[in-house]
């Protein structure tokens, strides 16, 4: 089991979840929605159709191409924030 606060981000491709932590990257079968429901402690926010990040590990946001943004997280991870989810992310950050 992985402690929730250790999770930096979760990404899904088809039915394979990739869970990023400081120590290790875990791969398992599942759905992003179900995993998000299990770990929902208020610190996780969906930033694209296939990615959820832990706001406690968010270092910075940078404007990217065509209105999207790039989220930079601990351990040199970066993910694209789609416009569809940008409003929710800004709301969570109090922007």
N, C-alpha and C positions, 0 to 999 in steps of 0.2 A: 504494500500500500504506500502511496505517496501522500505526504501531508499537503493540504490544499495551499498553504502559504508558500510552499516550495515550487509550485507550478508557475512558470513564467508565461507560457502560452500553450494553446492547443490548436492544432491544425488538422483538417480532415481532407483526404483525397479518396474519393469513392467511399469505401467502407472502412478505411484504415485511419485511425486516429494517431497522431504524433503528439506526444506530451513532452514539452521541453521543461527541464528542471536544471538547476545548477550542476548537479552531479551526473545526470544521465538523460538520455532521450529514450522514451518508452514508445513502443509501437504496439497497438492493439486494435482489434476489430470493434466497431461501434459507430454510433451516430453522434454528431456534434451536439445536437439539441438535447439528447438524453444525458450526455456527459455534463453539459452546462447546467442542466436542472439539478444534477447530483452535487455539483460543487458551488452552486450559486450562494455566495456569501456577501454579495454586494460589491466585491472587488473585481469581478470579471465582467467584461463588456465585449460584445461581438463587434468586430471591425470590418468584417467582410463575410461573404457567404460561407467561407470555409475556415475562418480564424476567429478565435476568442483569445483575448489577452488579459493578464492580471495587471490592474492599474498600479499596484504596488511596485511593479517592475518596469513601469514605463519611464524612460529617461527623458525623451523629447519627441516632438512631432515636427515634421518638416513638410512644407508644401511640395507636392509632386506634380507630375504631368496631368493635365486635363481636370483639375479640380480635386483630384485625390490627394491624400496625404500619406506620408510614410511614418510609421511608428518605430522608434528606436527603443529597444528594451535592453535589460541587463544581459550579460554574456554575449554582447555584440549581435543580438538577434534583431532583425528588422522585418516588418510586414507592411503591406500596403493596406491603407484604410480607404475603403470605397466610399463614394459620396453618399450612397444610400444609408450607411451606418455612421456617418460623420456627425450628424445632429445628436444622436444618442451619446456618442463618445464625448462631445463637447459638453453636453448636459451633465454627464457623470463627472467631468473635470471642473464643472462650475464656470464654464466659459460662455 
